[in-house]
Amino acid sequence: MVSSIAKLIRPEATRVLGLDTSTNSLAFCVFDNGPVQWGKIEFSGQSIHDKIVDAHRKSSALKSMIDVDYVCVESAIMVRSQDVAIKMAMIVGSVISALAERKDMIVTVKPSEWQNYINNKNLTKAEKEQIKKDFPNKSDSWYRSYSRQFRKQRTMDFINNKYGTNVDDNDVGDSMAIAYYAYNRLVSHG
């Protein structure tokens, strides 16, 4: 009896859409036992409101080309600017409203969850010290930026090595890793 209820609550799922959004673009990956389709959609417009409309329009077009069981989006993280956080929320809402048919198909993941899942944890103290040794006399912001790019490259390397792809856009790499995480947590229950 319990398993039949579980089947009713959790439909058989095989395809996951991983999303990495920004105020300017949407990187996506359809994952079905591996990456099937991926890319990046740039939003156009002079104002955030123009971009919201464009994001919805382009996300609706994407939906017509794919068939997925879950949409997994990276949850919002703390940003230094409240204005940026508000704009990001508006864009993500626009994208999700265009892509999701049901509320139970939308899942969010914290950046640290999917990054840890692919073994791309925060840099260790030793790694940070090595960067400072390799690149002396840089500003704190330079080191933060370099560390961020280092981790983005590590994500792309993970995906490229695991699936033989040649992804060179870090947003697309992130969307693929998000889809990988979601697929393994939701579909294969890994």
C-alpha positions as MATLAB code, in Angstrom:
seq = 'MVSSIAKLIRPEATRVLGLDTSTNSLAFCVFDNGPVQWGKIEFSGQSIHDKIVDAHRKSSALKSMIDVDYVCVESAIMVRSQDVAIKMAMIVGSVISALAERKDMIVTVKPSEWQNYINNKNLTKAEKEQIKKDFPNKSDSWYRSYSRQFRKQRTMDFINNKYGTNVDDNDVGDSMAIAYYAYNRLVSHG';
ca = [
       0.000    0.000    0.000;
       2.787    2.474    0.873;
       4.623    1.969   -2.421;
       1.457    2.597   -4.473;
       0.864    5.865   -2.583;
       4.477    6.822   -3.158;
       4.019    6.183   -6.865;
       0.982    8.436   -6.910;
       2.832   11.184   -5.076;
       6.087   10.849   -7.019;
       5.462   10.221  -10.731;
       7.985    8.255  -12.714;
      10.462   10.867  -13.851;
      13.336   10.605  -16.261;
      14.166   14.083  -17.527;
      15.359   17.082  -15.560;
      15.983   20.643  -16.704;
      18.792   22.400  -14.830;
      18.827   26.201  -14.880;
      21.429   28.807  -14.039;
      19.893   32.261  -14.359;
      21.205   35.783  -14.233;
      19.656   39.137  -15.023;
      21.110   38.843  -18.536;
      20.826   35.181  -19.485;
      19.488   31.699  -18.883;
      21.832   28.730  -19.131;
      20.023   25.396  -19.354;
      20.619   21.673  -19.586;
      18.157   18.855  -20.219;
      19.461   15.765  -18.455;
      18.275   12.201  -19.036;
      20.929    9.792  -17.782;
      23.390   12.350  -19.152;
      23.253   15.779  -20.758;
      20.939   15.696  -23.775;
      20.570   19.337  -24.753;
      22.161   22.496  -23.380;
      22.805   26.101  -24.203;
      22.498   29.690  -23.161;
      19.809   32.223  -23.956;
      20.659   35.908  -23.722;
      17.952   38.358  -22.631;
      17.630   41.665  -24.395;
      16.131   44.952  -23.343;
      17.107   48.320  -21.974;
      15.396   47.943  -18.600;
      14.853   45.048  -16.230;
      11.174   45.090  -17.216;
      12.113   44.602  -20.872;
      14.351   41.704  -19.846;
      11.589   40.117  -17.746;
       9.266   40.091  -20.753;
      12.047   38.779  -23.014;
      12.988   36.101  -20.470;
       9.389   34.885  -20.369;
       9.074   34.898  -24.155;
      12.333   33.022  -24.709;
      11.670   30.571  -21.873;
       8.251   29.807  -23.395;
       9.980   29.092  -26.713;
      12.451   26.797  -24.921;
       9.578   24.935  -23.271;
       8.067   24.181  -26.673;
      11.319   22.421  -27.668;
      11.835   20.266  -24.569;
       9.936   17.755  -22.457;
      10.978   17.464  -18.801;
       9.599   16.097  -15.546;
      11.361   18.535  -13.213;
      12.766   22.039  -13.461;
      15.654   22.573  -11.063;
      16.836   26.120  -10.526;
      19.651   27.353   -8.369;
      18.165   29.146   -5.385;
      18.967   32.782   -4.915;
      22.118   33.530   -3.023;
      23.033   36.560   -1.028;
      24.307   39.327   -3.235;
      25.894   42.577   -2.207;
      23.140   44.646   -3.780;
      19.496   44.477   -2.787;
      18.622   45.891   -6.218;
      20.376   42.969   -7.943;
      18.607   40.464   -5.671;
      15.221   41.940   -6.583;
      16.015   41.898  -10.309;
      17.217   38.300  -10.095;
      14.013   37.263   -8.330;
      11.925   38.901  -11.052;
      13.865   37.143  -13.824;
      13.745   33.739  -12.117;
       9.999   34.143  -11.543;
       9.483   35.008  -15.190;
      11.490   32.003  -16.368;
       9.817   29.555  -13.971;
       6.335   30.786  -14.841;
       7.058   30.059  -18.503;
       8.620   26.624  -17.952;
       6.684   24.928  -15.164;
       3.336   23.316  -15.795;
       2.806   22.227  -12.193;
       4.093   23.526   -8.886;
       5.391   20.071   -7.919;
       7.798   20.031  -10.860;
       9.810   23.023   -9.582;
      12.737   22.300   -7.303;
      15.458   24.581   -6.043;
      18.972   23.766   -4.987;
      21.428   25.805   -2.986;
      24.694   26.446   -4.815;
      26.654   24.723   -2.036;
      24.517   21.558   -2.375;
      25.185   20.885   -6.042;
      28.789   22.088   -5.791;
      29.492   19.749   -2.872;
      27.740   16.909   -4.737;
      30.269   17.159   -7.583;
      33.103   17.618   -5.075;
      33.610   21.295   -5.910;
      33.703   22.590   -2.379;
      34.993   25.982   -1.277;
      38.709   26.398   -1.719;
      40.778   25.157    1.182;
      43.083   27.416    3.120;
      46.043   25.738    1.412;
      44.549   26.365   -2.052;
      43.948   30.022   -1.213;
      47.501   30.407    0.061;
      48.855   28.781   -3.110;
      46.927   31.242   -5.256;
      48.392   34.117   -3.279;
      51.843   32.598   -3.746;
      51.300   32.146   -7.496;
      49.829   35.651   -7.898;
      51.377   37.918   -5.256;
      50.366   41.485   -4.447;
      46.828   41.324   -5.804;
      43.800   42.923   -4.180;
      41.320   40.949   -2.066;
      38.673   41.416   -4.759;
      41.079   40.013   -7.379;
      41.627   36.888   -5.237;
      37.852   36.447   -4.718;
      37.253   36.780   -8.455;
      40.076   34.383   -9.313;
      38.801   31.839   -6.771;
      35.295   32.071   -8.220;
      36.598   31.524  -11.762;
      38.779   28.654  -10.539;
      35.712   26.891   -9.134;
      33.687   27.603  -12.283;
      36.457   25.948  -14.317;
      36.436   22.985  -11.943;
      32.706   22.564  -12.617;
      33.233   22.648  -16.390;
      36.109   20.168  -16.060;
      33.866   17.815  -14.051;
      31.151   17.850  -16.726;
      33.552   17.674  -19.672;
      35.518   14.770  -18.175;
      32.427   12.840  -17.088;
      30.480   13.174  -20.355;
      33.091   13.934  -23.023;
      31.577   17.332  -23.744;
      33.475   20.491  -24.596;
      31.624   23.097  -22.537;
      33.529   26.367  -22.242;
      30.823   28.686  -20.874;
      30.778   28.615  -17.077;
      27.052   29.387  -16.849;
      26.250   26.436  -19.113;
      28.645   24.303  -17.054;
      26.778   25.306  -13.900;
      23.400   24.462  -15.472;
      24.735   21.038  -16.465;
      26.015   20.379  -12.947;
      22.682   21.533  -11.484;
      20.857   19.140  -13.841;
      23.284   16.335  -12.950;
      22.656   16.912   -9.250;
      18.872   17.088   -9.667;
      18.742   14.002  -11.867;
      20.758   11.967   -9.399;
      18.765   13.193   -6.404;
      15.268   13.117   -7.957;
      15.287   10.487  -10.659;
      17.917    7.897   -9.912;
      17.572    8.651   -6.189;
      21.377    8.612   -5.823;
];
